[in-house]
Amino acid sequence: MIKSESNMCINIISHTEQVVKDALSLGINFFDTANGYSAGTSEEYLGHALKKNIARHQVVIASKVYFNPGRLSSEAIHRKLFTESSQKN
């Protein structure tokens, strides 16, 4: 990763954390995401921002599994695998 890409990533993470903080301060505790948003990074960024700002049991996270042959295997949408990956954050 080149330096400008690294700085951009840090800015996106920082912005995501601020948006999540603002939402939480307004009483919003429902977050909707999907592995197809921003090539899957939206779930990762949301997970990190939530982990830094609130206990997991205090929020509701909705996610969707995008299936597209060649991008995501049918194994990846199996409930067990989805559950395991969602519990990592």
Secondary structure, DSSP 8 states (H G I E B T S, - for coil): --HHHHHHHHHHHHHHHHHHHHHHHTT--EEEEETTGGGGHHHHHHHHHHHHHS-GGG-EEEEE----TTTS-GGGGSHHHHHHHHT--
